[in-house]
Each structure stands twice: as structure tokens, then as C-alpha cells.
Amino acid sequence: MRDDYLKEAHKVIPDSNLLINVVSRRVKQLRRGSRALVESLEKLSPEDIALREIIEGKITFQEAAAE
């Protein structure tokens, strides 16, 4: 996992636990054959693809409302 991508994604999702959950869920989708939402000239790991998708705003999240 590239450190520069992780730092940039952390700016978008500052909660580390939430960031880990979003990335891990997206990595599972990518490994099951989902198409990447970002293009890259270099070969990226599924983790790096997920981080780039977060950085570029291709993936969003919604926090559950507290009752």
C-alpha cells in the first residue's frame, strides 16, 4: 500500500477505522472482479486502487444515523 495514497485518502476520510472498512470492502469487490473506477498507467494493487478511488471521489460512504 502506497504511503502517499494512504495520506491523501486519510484527508478524505479522517476516521482511520472507517477508512480501513471502506478500503477493505472495496478490495473484496475488486478481487471478485469488479472493474476499477480509476485508470492508471502503472500496475496498482487492489488496495492502492481503492485508495485512489477514495482520493478521486469515485467512492463515497454514508455513516449510519445514531438513534
N, CA, C, O and CB atoms as a CASP TS submission, in Angstrom:
PFRMAT TS
TARGET T0000
AUTHOR 0000-0000-0000
METHOD Language model
MODEL 1
PARENT N/A
ATOM      1  N   MET     1       0.863  -1.172   0.000  1.00  0.00           N
ATOM      2  CA  MET     1       0.000   0.000   0.000  1.00  0.00           C
ATOM      3  C   MET     1       0.909   1.235   0.000  1.00  0.00           C
ATOM      4  O   MET     1       1.814   1.366   0.824  1.00  0.00           O
ATOM      5  CB  MET     1      -0.982  -0.002   1.242  1.00  0.00           C
ATOM      6  N   ARG     2       0.641   2.121  -0.939  1.00  0.00           N
ATOM      7  CA  ARG     2       1.480   3.317  -1.054  1.00  0.00           C
ATOM      8  C   ARG     2       1.133   4.326   0.035  1.00  0.00           C
ATOM      9  O   ARG     2      -0.031   4.664   0.251  1.00  0.00           O
ATOM     10  CB  ARG     2       1.318   3.960  -2.442  1.00  0.00           C
ATOM     11  N   ASP     3       2.176   4.795   0.712  1.00  0.00           N
ATOM     12  CA  ASP     3       2.014   5.721   1.825  1.00  0.00           C
ATOM     13  C   ASP     3       1.403   7.052   1.383  1.00  0.00           C
ATOM     14  O   ASP     3       0.591   7.635   2.102  1.00  0.00           O
ATOM     15  CB  ASP     3       3.354   5.966   2.492  1.00  0.00           C
ATOM     16  N   ASP     4       1.795   7.531   0.196  1.00  0.00           N
ATOM     17  CA  ASP     4       1.255   8.806  -0.280  1.00  0.00           C
ATOM     18  C   ASP     4      -0.243   8.700  -0.559  1.00  0.00           C
ATOM     19  O   ASP     4      -0.986   9.642  -0.284  1.00  0.00           O
ATOM     20  CB  ASP     4       1.995   9.259  -1.547  1.00  0.00           C
ATOM     21  N   TYR     5      -0.699   7.568  -1.099  1.00  0.00           N
ATOM     22  CA  TYR     5      -2.136   7.377  -1.319  1.00  0.00           C
ATOM     23  C   TYR     5      -2.873   7.308   0.019  1.00  0.00           C
ATOM     24  O   TYR     5      -3.958   7.872   0.167  1.00  0.00           O
ATOM     25  CB  TYR     5      -2.397   6.091  -2.143  1.00  0.00           C
ATOM     26  N   LEU     6      -2.283   6.619   0.983  1.00  0.00           N
ATOM     27  CA  LEU     6      -2.911   6.487   2.289  1.00  0.00           C
ATOM     28  C   LEU     6      -3.087   7.850   2.954  1.00  0.00           C
ATOM     29  O   LEU     6      -4.144   8.130   3.520  1.00  0.00           O
ATOM     30  CB  LEU     6      -2.083   5.567   3.184  1.00  0.00           C
ATOM     31  N   LYS     7      -2.072   8.688   2.890  1.00  0.00           N
ATOM     32  CA  LYS     7      -2.162  10.031   3.486  1.00  0.00           C
ATOM     33  C   LYS     7      -3.244  10.873   2.806  1.00  0.00           C
ATOM     34  O   LYS     7      -4.005  11.568   3.478  1.00  0.00           O
ATOM     35  CB  LYS     7      -0.802  10.750   3.390  1.00  0.00           C
ATOM     36  N   GLU     8      -3.311  10.809   1.472  1.00  0.00           N
ATOM     37  CA  GLU     8      -4.327  11.576   0.742  1.00  0.00           C
ATOM     38  C   GLU     8      -5.732  11.069   1.042  1.00  0.00           C
ATOM     39  O   GLU     8      -6.654  11.866   1.217  1.00  0.00           O
ATOM     40  CB  GLU     8      -4.061  11.511  -0.763  1.00  0.00           C
ATOM     41  N   ALA     9      -5.906   9.744   1.103  1.00  0.00           N
ATOM     42  CA  ALA     9      -7.224   9.176   1.406  1.00  0.00           C
ATOM     43  C   ALA     9      -7.641   9.528   2.829  1.00  0.00           C
ATOM     44  O   ALA     9      -8.828   9.703   3.104  1.00  0.00           O
ATOM     45  CB  ALA     9      -7.214   7.643   1.216  1.00  0.00           C
ATOM     46  N   HIS    10      -6.680   9.631   3.725  1.00  0.00           N
ATOM     47  CA  HIS    10      -6.977   9.976   5.119  1.00  0.00           C
ATOM     48  C   HIS    10      -7.509  11.400   5.223  1.00  0.00           C
ATOM     49  O   HIS    10      -8.229  11.719   6.170  1.00  0.00           O
ATOM     50  CB  HIS    10      -5.722   9.816   5.994  1.00  0.00           C
ATOM     51  N   LYS    11      -7.172  12.256   4.275  1.00  0.00           N
ATOM     52  CA  LYS    11      -7.720  13.615   4.247  1.00  0.00           C
ATOM     53  C   LYS    11      -9.199  13.586   3.871  1.00  0.00           C
ATOM     54  O   LYS    11      -9.977  14.425   4.324  1.00  0.00           O
ATOM     55  CB  LYS    11      -6.934  14.500   3.252  1.00  0.00           C
ATOM     56  N   VAL    12      -9.585  12.610   3.036  1.00  0.00           N
ATOM     57  CA  VAL    12     -10.980  12.478   2.601  1.00  0.00           C
ATOM     58  C   VAL    12     -11.817  11.790   3.685  1.00  0.00           C
ATOM     59  O   VAL    12     -12.938  12.210   3.971  1.00  0.00           O
ATOM     60  CB  VAL    12     -11.062  11.682   1.274  1.00  0.00           C
ATOM     61  N   ILE    13     -11.264  10.735   4.282  1.00  0.00           N
ATOM     62  CA  ILE    13     -11.933  10.001   5.362  1.00  0.00           C
ATOM     63  C   ILE    13     -10.998  10.023   6.569  1.00  0.00           C
ATOM     64  O   ILE    13     -10.163   9.130   6.715  1.00  0.00           O
ATOM     65  CB  ILE    13     -12.288   8.512   4.931  1.00  0.00           C
ATOM     66  N   PRO    14     -11.124  11.027   7.435  1.00  0.00           N
ATOM     67  CA  PRO    14     -10.181  11.187   8.543  1.00  0.00           C
ATOM     68  C   PRO    14     -10.263  10.105   9.622  1.00  0.00           C
ATOM     69  O   PRO    14      -9.292   9.898  10.350  1.00  0.00           O
ATOM     70  CB  PRO    14     -10.401  12.509   9.176  1.00  0.00           C
ATOM     71  N   ASP    15     -11.385   9.421   9.739  1.00  0.00           N
ATOM     72  CA  ASP    15     -11.542   8.357  10.734  1.00  0.00           C
ATOM     73  C   ASP    15     -10.825   7.098  10.227  1.00  0.00           C
ATOM     74  O   ASP    15     -11.256   6.485   9.251  1.00  0.00           O
ATOM     75  CB  ASP    15     -13.062   8.063  11.015  1.00  0.00           C
ATOM     76  N   SER    16      -9.737   6.722  10.892  1.00  0.00           N
ATOM     77  CA  SER    16      -8.916   5.593  10.437  1.00  0.00           C
ATOM     78  C   SER    16      -9.705   4.294  10.352  1.00  0.00           C
ATOM     79  O   SER    16      -9.544   3.533   9.398  1.00  0.00           O
ATOM     80  CB  SER    16      -7.735   5.405  11.364  1.00  0.00           C
ATOM     81  N   ASN    17     -10.560   4.032  11.346  1.00  0.00           N
ATOM     82  CA  ASN    17     -11.349   2.795  11.327  1.00  0.00           C
ATOM     83  C   ASN    17     -12.302   2.763  10.136  1.00  0.00           C
ATOM     84  O   ASN    17     -12.451   1.731   9.481  1.00  0.00           O
ATOM     85  CB  ASN    17     -12.141   2.647  12.633  1.00  0.00           C
ATOM     86  N   LEU    18     -12.932   3.870   9.864  1.00  0.00           N
ATOM     87  CA  LEU    18     -13.846   3.956   8.740  1.00  0.00           C
ATOM     88  C   LEU    18     -13.092   3.800   7.417  1.00  0.00           C
ATOM     89  O   LEU    18     -13.555   3.111   6.508  1.00  0.00           O
ATOM     90  CB  LEU    18     -14.606   5.288   8.771  1.00  0.00           C
ATOM     91  N   LEU    19     -11.940   4.440   7.320  1.00  0.00           N
ATOM     92  CA  LEU    19     -11.120   4.318   6.110  1.00  0.00           C
ATOM     93  C   LEU    19     -10.733   2.866   5.859  1.00  0.00           C
ATOM     94  O   LEU    19     -10.826   2.388   4.729  1.00  0.00           O
ATOM     95  CB  LEU    19      -9.857   5.187   6.224  1.00  0.00           C
ATOM     96  N   ILE    20     -10.304   2.165   6.893  1.00  0.00           N
ATOM     97  CA  ILE    20      -9.939   0.756   6.760  1.00  0.00           C
ATOM     98  C   ILE    20     -11.134  -0.065   6.286  1.00  0.00           C
ATOM     99  O   ILE    20     -10.993  -0.928   5.420  1.00  0.00           O
ATOM    100  CB  ILE    20      -9.411   0.206   8.095  1.00  0.00           C
ATOM    101  N   ASN    21     -12.302   0.200   6.850  1.00  0.00           N
ATOM    102  CA  ASN    21     -13.502  -0.550   6.456  1.00  0.00           C
ATOM    103  C   ASN    21     -13.881  -0.299   5.000  1.00  0.00           C
ATOM    104  O   ASN    21     -14.224  -1.234   4.276  1.00  0.00           O
ATOM    105  CB  ASN    21     -14.673  -0.182   7.360  1.00  0.00           C
ATOM    106  N   VAL    22     -13.820   0.957   4.571  1.00  0.00           N
ATOM    107  CA  VAL    22     -14.163   1.295   3.190  1.00  0.00           C
ATOM    108  C   VAL    22     -13.171   0.638   2.223  1.00  0.00           C
ATOM    109  O   VAL    22     -13.571   0.052   1.218  1.00  0.00           O
ATOM    110  CB  VAL    22     -14.176   2.834   2.991  1.00  0.00           C
ATOM    111  N   VAL    23     -11.880   0.741   2.536  1.00  0.00           N
ATOM    112  CA  VAL    23     -10.856   0.154   1.666  1.00  0.00           C
ATOM    113  C   VAL    23     -11.007  -1.359   1.616  1.00  0.00           C
ATOM    114  O   VAL    23     -10.964  -1.939   0.531  1.00  0.00           O
ATOM    115  CB  VAL    23      -9.443   0.531   2.154  1.00  0.00           C
ATOM    116  N   SER    24     -11.183  -2.012   2.755  1.00  0.00           N
ATOM    117  CA  SER    24     -11.263  -3.476   2.759  1.00  0.00           C
ATOM    118  C   SER    24     -12.488  -3.981   2.004  1.00  0.00           C
ATOM    119  O   SER    24     -12.420  -4.999   1.316  1.00  0.00           O
ATOM    120  CB  SER    24     -11.291  -3.996   4.190  1.00  0.00           C
ATOM    121  N   ARG    25     -13.602  -3.275   2.131  1.00  0.00           N
ATOM    122  CA  ARG    25     -14.805  -3.684   1.393  1.00  0.00           C
ATOM    123  C   ARG    25     -14.588  -3.537  -0.123  1.00  0.00           C
ATOM    124  O   ARG    25     -14.987  -4.403  -0.901  1.00  0.00           O
ATOM    125  CB  ARG    25     -16.031  -2.840   1.844  1.00  0.00           C
ATOM    126  N   ARG    26     -13.962  -2.445  -0.520  1.00  0.00           N
ATOM    127  CA  ARG    26     -13.714  -2.217  -1.950  1.00  0.00           C
ATOM    128  C   ARG    26     -12.692  -3.206  -2.500  1.00  0.00           C
ATOM    129  O   ARG    26     -12.829  -3.664  -3.634  1.00  0.00           O
ATOM    130  CB  ARG    26     -13.228  -0.779  -2.187  1.00  0.00           C
ATOM    131  N   VAL    27     -11.668  -3.544  -1.712  1.00  0.00           N
ATOM    132  CA  VAL    27     -10.666  -4.529  -2.137  1.00  0.00           C
ATOM    133  C   VAL    27     -11.341  -5.872  -2.404  1.00  0.00           C
ATOM    134  O   VAL    27     -11.029  -6.539  -3.390  1.00  0.00           O
ATOM    135  CB  VAL    27      -9.551  -4.686  -1.062  1.00  0.00           C
ATOM    136  N   LYS    28     -12.262  -6.269  -1.532  1.00  0.00           N
ATOM    137  CA  LYS    28     -13.000  -7.523  -1.751  1.00  0.00           C
ATOM    138  C   LYS    28     -13.757  -7.472  -3.069  1.00  0.00           C
ATOM    139  O   LYS    28     -13.759  -8.445  -3.824  1.00  0.00           O
ATOM    140  CB  LYS    28     -13.980  -7.792  -0.587  1.00  0.00           C
ATOM    141  N   GLN    29     -14.398  -6.348  -3.349  1.00  0.00           N
ATOM    142  CA  GLN    29     -15.139  -6.203  -4.609  1.00  0.00           C
ATOM    143  C   GLN    29     -14.195  -6.307  -5.805  1.00  0.00           C
ATOM    144  O   GLN    29     -14.508  -6.982  -6.786  1.00  0.00           O
ATOM    145  CB  GLN    29     -15.893  -4.855  -4.644  1.00  0.00           C
ATOM    146  N   LEU    30     -13.051  -5.648  -5.727  1.00  0.00           N
ATOM    147  CA  LEU    30     -12.090  -5.676  -6.829  1.00  0.00           C
ATOM    148  C   LEU    30     -11.548  -7.086  -7.046  1.00  0.00           C
ATOM    149  O   LEU    30     -11.386  -7.522  -8.185  1.00  0.00           O
ATOM    150  CB  LEU    30     -10.937  -4.704  -6.558  1.00  0.00           C
ATOM    151  N   ARG    31     -11.274  -7.784  -5.976  1.00  0.00           N
ATOM    152  CA  ARG    31     -10.752  -9.158  -6.093  1.00  0.00           C
ATOM    153  C   ARG    31     -11.789 -10.114  -6.640  1.00  0.00           C
ATOM    154  O   ARG    31     -11.443 -11.152  -7.203  1.00  0.00           O
ATOM    155  CB  ARG    31     -10.266  -9.660  -4.743  1.00  0.00           C
ATOM    156  N   ARG    32     -13.059  -9.776  -6.481  1.00  0.00           N
ATOM    157  CA  ARG    32     -14.135 -10.613  -7.030  1.00  0.00           C
ATOM    158  C   ARG    32     -14.468 -10.256  -8.473  1.00  0.00           C
ATOM    159  O   ARG    32     -15.375 -10.832  -9.073  1.00  0.00           O
ATOM    160  CB  ARG    32     -15.383 -10.482  -6.176  1.00  0.00           C
ATOM    161  N   GLY    33     -13.723  -9.299  -9.021  1.00  0.00           N
ATOM    162  CA  GLY    33     -13.905  -8.997 -10.442  1.00  0.00           C
ATOM    163  C   GLY    33     -14.525  -7.658 -10.779  1.00  0.00           C
ATOM    164  O   GLY    33     -14.718  -7.353 -11.956  1.00  0.00           O
ATOM    165  N   SER    34     -14.844  -6.848  -9.777  1.00  0.00           N
ATOM    166  CA  SER    34     -15.382  -5.521 -10.078  1.00  0.00           C
ATOM    167  C   SER    34     -14.342  -4.692 -10.824  1.00  0.00           C
ATOM    168  O   SER    34     -13.142  -4.802 -10.574  1.00  0.00           O
ATOM    169  CB  SER    34     -15.819  -4.800  -8.782  1.00  0.00           C
ATOM    170  N   ARG    35     -14.818  -3.873 -11.730  1.00  0.00           N
ATOM    171  CA  ARG    35     -13.927  -3.037 -12.529  1.00  0.00           C
ATOM    172  C   ARG    35     -13.457  -1.828 -11.724  1.00  0.00           C
ATOM    173  O   ARG    35     -14.241  -1.219 -10.996  1.00  0.00           O
ATOM    174  CB  ARG    35     -14.630  -2.579 -13.816  1.00  0.00           C
ATOM    175  N   ALA    36     -12.197  -1.488 -11.854  1.00  0.00           N
ATOM    176  CA  ALA    36     -11.659  -0.310 -11.174  1.00  0.00           C
ATOM    177  C   ALA    36     -12.306   0.955 -11.731  1.00  0.00           C
ATOM    178  O   ALA    36     -12.590   1.035 -12.926  1.00  0.00           O
ATOM    179  CB  ALA    36     -10.120  -0.243 -11.328  1.00  0.00           C
ATOM    180  N   LEU    37     -12.535   1.931 -10.875  1.00  0.00           N
ATOM    181  CA  LEU    37     -13.167   3.187 -11.277  1.00  0.00           C
ATOM    182  C   LEU    37     -12.143   4.262 -11.627  1.00  0.00           C
ATOM    183  O   LEU    37     -12.508   5.383 -11.983  1.00  0.00           O
ATOM    184  CB  LEU    37     -14.075   3.688 -10.169  1.00  0.00           C
ATOM    185  N   VAL    38     -10.864   3.916 -11.525  1.00  0.00           N
ATOM    186  CA  VAL    38      -9.785   4.839 -11.875  1.00  0.00           C
ATOM    187  C   VAL    38      -8.860   4.143 -12.867  1.00  0.00           C
ATOM    188  O   VAL    38      -8.754   2.917 -12.888  1.00  0.00           O
ATOM    189  CB  VAL    38      -8.997   5.303 -10.603  1.00  0.00           C
ATOM    190  N   GLU    39      -8.201   4.943 -13.680  1.00  0.00           N
ATOM    191  CA  GLU    39      -7.233   4.408 -14.630  1.00  0.00           C
ATOM    192  C   GLU    39      -5.835   4.727 -14.139  1.00  0.00           C
ATOM    193  O   GLU    39      -5.611   5.746 -13.484  1.00  0.00           O
ATOM    194  CB  GLU    39      -7.463   4.982 -16.050  1.00  0.00           C
ATOM    195  N   SER    40      -4.898   3.852 -14.458  1.00  0.00           N
ATOM    196  CA  SER    40      -3.519   4.078 -14.055  1.00  0.00           C
ATOM    197  C   SER    40      -2.592   3.495 -15.106  1.00  0.00           C
ATOM    198  O   SER    40      -2.865   2.435 -15.670  1.00  0.00           O
ATOM    199  CB  SER    40      -3.236   3.461 -12.667  1.00  0.00           C
ATOM    200  N   LEU    41      -1.499   4.190 -15.365  1.00  0.00           N
ATOM    201  CA  LEU    41      -0.504   3.693 -16.302  1.00  0.00           C
ATOM    202  C   LEU    41       0.362   2.618 -15.654  1.00  0.00           C
ATOM    203  O   LEU    41       0.982   1.815 -16.351  1.00  0.00           O
ATOM    204  CB  LEU    41       0.370   4.840 -16.813  1.00  0.00           C
ATOM    205  N   GLU    42       0.406   2.599 -14.339  1.00  0.00           N
ATOM    206  CA  GLU    42       1.195   1.598 -13.631  1.00  0.00           C
ATOM    207  C   GLU    42       0.288   0.519 -13.055  1.00  0.00           C
ATOM    208  O   GLU    42      -0.913   0.732 -12.886  1.00  0.00           O
ATOM    209  CB  GLU    42       2.026   2.252 -12.515  1.00  0.00           C
ATOM    210  N   LYS    43       0.860  -0.623 -12.758  1.00  0.00           N
ATOM    211  CA  LYS    43       0.108  -1.723 -12.155  1.00  0.00           C
ATOM    212  C   LYS    43      -0.060  -1.436 -10.667  1.00  0.00           C
ATOM    213  O   LYS    43       0.925  -1.341  -9.935  1.00  0.00           O
ATOM    214  CB  LYS    43       0.826  -3.096 -12.383  1.00  0.00           C
ATOM    215  N   LEU    44      -1.289  -1.300 -10.225  1.00  0.00           N
ATOM    216  CA  LEU    44      -1.576  -0.996  -8.824  1.00  0.00           C
ATOM    217  C   LEU    44      -2.197  -2.210  -8.131  1.00  0.00           C
ATOM    218  O   LEU    44      -2.900  -3.009  -8.751  1.00  0.00           O
ATOM    219  CB  LEU    44      -2.517   0.224  -8.715  1.00  0.00           C
ATOM    220  N   SER    45      -1.922  -2.325  -6.841  1.00  0.00           N
ATOM    221  CA  SER    45      -2.557  -3.375  -6.041  1.00  0.00           C
ATOM    222  C   SER    45      -4.021  -2.986  -5.821  1.00  0.00           C
ATOM    223  O   SER    45      -4.376  -1.815  -5.959  1.00  0.00           O
ATOM    224  CB  SER    45      -1.809  -3.579  -4.666  1.00  0.00           C
ATOM    225  N   PRO    46      -4.872  -3.958  -5.480  1.00  0.00           N
ATOM    226  CA  PRO    46      -6.274  -3.611  -5.194  1.00  0.00           C
ATOM    227  C   PRO    46      -6.406  -2.571  -4.087  1.00  0.00           C
ATOM    228  O   PRO    46      -7.304  -1.730  -4.132  1.00  0.00           O
ATOM    229  CB  PRO    46      -7.049  -4.859  -4.807  1.00  0.00           C
ATOM    230  N   GLU    47      -5.516  -2.621  -3.092  1.00  0.00           N
ATOM    231  CA  GLU    47      -5.545  -1.636  -2.004  1.00  0.00           C
ATOM    232  C   GLU    47      -5.263  -0.233  -2.529  1.00  0.00           C
ATOM    233  O   GLU    47      -5.934   0.726  -2.146  1.00  0.00           O
ATOM    234  CB  GLU    47      -4.522  -2.006  -0.917  1.00  0.00           C
ATOM    235  N   ASP    48      -4.276  -0.115  -3.400  1.00  0.00           N
ATOM    236  CA  ASP    48      -3.946   1.192  -3.965  1.00  0.00           C
ATOM    237  C   ASP    48      -5.045   1.698  -4.890  1.00  0.00           C
ATOM    238  O   ASP    48      -5.316   2.898  -4.934  1.00  0.00           O
ATOM    239  CB  ASP    48      -2.628   1.121  -4.720  1.00  0.00           C
ATOM    240  N   ILE    49      -5.669   0.802  -5.620  1.00  0.00           N
ATOM    241  CA  ILE    49      -6.799   1.201  -6.478  1.00  0.00           C
ATOM    242  C   ILE    49      -7.919   1.755  -5.604  1.00  0.00           C
ATOM    243  O   ILE    49      -8.488   2.801  -5.915  1.00  0.00           O
ATOM    244  CB  ILE    49      -7.315  -0.007  -7.334  1.00  0.00           C
ATOM    245  N   ALA    50      -8.236   1.063  -4.518  1.00  0.00           N
ATOM    246  CA  ALA    50      -9.298   1.522  -3.614  1.00  0.00           C
ATOM    247  C   ALA    50      -8.967   2.891  -3.033  1.00  0.00           C
ATOM    248  O   ALA    50      -9.836   3.758  -2.947  1.00  0.00           O
ATOM    249  CB  ALA    50      -9.515   0.509  -2.478  1.00  0.00           C
ATOM    250  N   LEU    51      -7.717   3.086  -2.634  1.00  0.00           N
ATOM    251  CA  LEU    51      -7.316   4.392  -2.093  1.00  0.00           C
ATOM    252  C   LEU    51      -7.432   5.483  -3.145  1.00  0.00           C
ATOM    253  O   LEU    51      -7.907   6.578  -2.844  1.00  0.00           O
ATOM    254  CB  LEU    51      -5.880   4.335  -1.560  1.00  0.00           C
ATOM    255  N   ARG    52      -7.008   5.204  -4.375  1.00  0.00           N
ATOM    256  CA  ARG    52      -7.129   6.197  -5.457  1.00  0.00           C
ATOM    257  C   ARG    52      -8.587   6.528  -5.724  1.00  0.00           C
ATOM    258  O   ARG    52      -8.925   7.685  -5.974  1.00  0.00           O
ATOM    259  CB  ARG    52      -6.463   5.681  -6.746  1.00  0.00           C
ATOM    260  N   GLU    53      -9.454   5.521  -5.674  1.00  0.00           N
ATOM    261  CA  GLU    53     -10.889   5.761  -5.892  1.00  0.00           C
ATOM    262  C   GLU    53     -11.442   6.688  -4.812  1.00  0.00           C
ATOM    263  O   GLU    53     -12.270   7.553  -5.101  1.00  0.00           O
ATOM    264  CB  GLU    53     -11.674   4.422  -5.902  1.00  0.00           C
ATOM    265  N   ILE    54     -10.996   6.516  -3.588  1.00  0.00           N
ATOM    266  CA  ILE    54     -11.426   7.397  -2.492  1.00  0.00           C
ATOM    267  C   ILE    54     -10.896   8.807  -2.716  1.00  0.00           C
ATOM    268  O   ILE    54     -11.639   9.780  -2.591  1.00  0.00           O
ATOM    269  CB  ILE    54     -10.942   6.853  -1.123  1.00  0.00           C
ATOM    270  N   ILE    55      -9.612   8.919  -3.048  1.00  0.00           N
ATOM    271  CA  ILE    55      -8.985  10.227  -3.259  1.00  0.00           C
ATOM    272  C   ILE    55      -9.684  10.995  -4.369  1.00  0.00           C
ATOM    273  O   ILE    55      -9.909  12.199  -4.247  1.00  0.00           O
ATOM    274  CB  ILE    55      -7.499  10.063  -3.593  1.00  0.00           C
ATOM    275  N   GLU    56     -10.028  10.307  -5.449  1.00  0.00           N
ATOM    276  CA  GLU    56     -10.644  10.960  -6.604  1.00  0.00           C
ATOM    277  C   GLU    56     -12.156  11.120  -6.466  1.00  0.00           C
ATOM    278  O   GLU    56     -12.809  11.606  -7.390  1.00  0.00           O
ATOM    279  CB  GLU    56     -10.336  10.177  -7.854  1.00  0.00           C
ATOM    280  N   GLY    57     -12.718  10.723  -5.335  1.00  0.00           N
ATOM    281  CA  GLY    57     -14.148  10.904  -5.102  1.00  0.00           C
ATOM    282  C   GLY    57     -15.029   9.914  -5.844  1.00  0.00           C
ATOM    283  O   GLY    57     -16.225  10.154  -6.005  1.00  0.00           O
ATOM    284  N   LYS    58     -14.462   8.812  -6.296  1.00  0.00           N
ATOM    285  CA  LYS    58     -15.240   7.794  -7.016  1.00  0.00           C
ATOM    286  C   LYS    58     -16.003   6.899  -6.048  1.00  0.00           C
ATOM    287  O   LYS    58     -17.004   6.280  -6.412  1.00  0.00           O
ATOM    288  CB  LYS    58     -14.319   6.940  -7.901  1.00  0.00           C
ATOM    289  N   ILE    59     -15.521   6.840  -4.818  1.00  0.00           N
ATOM    290  CA  ILE    59     -16.165   6.039  -3.782  1.00  0.00           C
ATOM    291  C   ILE    59     -16.530   6.978  -2.638  1.00  0.00           C
ATOM    292  O   ILE    59     -15.717   7.793  -2.202  1.00  0.00           O
ATOM    293  CB  ILE    59     -15.234   4.868  -3.289  1.00  0.00           C
ATOM    294  N   THR    60     -17.748   6.853  -2.168  1.00  0.00           N
ATOM    295  CA  THR    60     -18.190   7.644  -1.024  1.00  0.00           C
ATOM    296  C   THR    60     -18.719   6.688   0.042  1.00  0.00           C
ATOM    297  O   THR    60     -18.851   5.489  -0.201  1.00  0.00           O
ATOM    298  CB  THR    60     -19.284   8.687  -1.441  1.00  0.00           C
ATOM    299  N   PHE    61     -19.013   7.210   1.191  1.00  0.00           N
ATOM    300  CA  PHE    61     -19.547   6.395   2.264  1.00  0.00           C
ATOM    301  C   PHE    61     -20.646   7.188   2.954  1.00  0.00           C
ATOM    302  O   PHE    61     -20.733   8.410   2.836  1.00  0.00           O
ATOM    303  CB  PHE    61     -18.434   5.976   3.270  1.00  0.00           C
ATOM    304  N   GLN    62     -21.469   6.463   3.669  1.00  0.00           N
ATOM    305  CA  GLN    62     -22.538   7.107   4.424  1.00  0.00           C
ATOM    306  C   GLN    62     -22.518   6.531   5.824  1.00  0.00           C
ATOM    307  O   GLN    62     -22.640   5.320   6.004  1.00  0.00           O
ATOM    308  CB  GLN    62     -23.934   6.905   3.746  1.00  0.00           C
ATOM    309  N   GLU    63     -22.366   7.389   6.811  1.00  0.00           N
ATOM    310  CA  GLU    63     -22.360   6.914   8.199  1.00  0.00           C
ATOM    311  C   GLU    63     -23.796   6.647   8.638  1.00  0.00           C
ATOM    312  O   GLU    63     -24.733   7.340   8.241  1.00  0.00           O
ATOM    313  CB  GLU    63     -21.676   7.950   9.149  1.00  0.00           C
ATOM    314  N   ALA    64     -23.930   5.635   9.457  1.00  0.00           N
ATOM    315  CA  ALA    64     -25.263   5.290   9.981  1.00  0.00           C
ATOM    316  C   ALA    64     -25.713   6.377  10.953  1.00  0.00           C
ATOM    317  O   ALA    64     -24.915   6.912  11.722  1.00  0.00           O
ATOM    318  CB  ALA    64     -25.249   3.889  10.687  1.00  0.00           C
ATOM    319  N   ALA    65     -26.980   6.685  10.905  1.00  0.00           N
ATOM    320  CA  ALA    65     -27.533   7.704  11.809  1.00  0.00           C
ATOM    321  C   ALA    65     -27.677   7.120  13.211  1.00  0.00           C
ATOM    322  O   ALA    65     -28.117   5.983  13.375  1.00  0.00           O
ATOM    323  CB  ALA    65     -28.908   8.222  11.291  1.00  0.00           C
ATOM    324  N   ALA    66     -27.310   7.891  14.199  1.00  0.00           N
ATOM    325  CA  ALA    66     -27.450   7.459  15.586  1.00  0.00           C
ATOM    326  C   ALA    66     -28.901   7.611  16.007  1.00  0.00           C
ATOM    327  O   ALA    66     -29.561   8.590  15.659  1.00  0.00           O
ATOM    328  CB  ALA    66     -26.516   8.270  16.524  1.00  0.00           C
ATOM    329  N   GLU    67     -29.383   6.650  16.745  1.00  0.00           N
ATOM    330  CA  GLU    67     -30.790   6.705  17.190  1.00  0.00           C
ATOM    331  C   GLU    67     -30.872   7.159  18.607  1.00  0.00           C
ATOM    332  O   GLU    67     -31.967   7.268  19.158  1.00  0.00           O
ATOM    333  CB  GLU    67     -31.473   5.349  17.045  1.00  0.00           C
TER
END
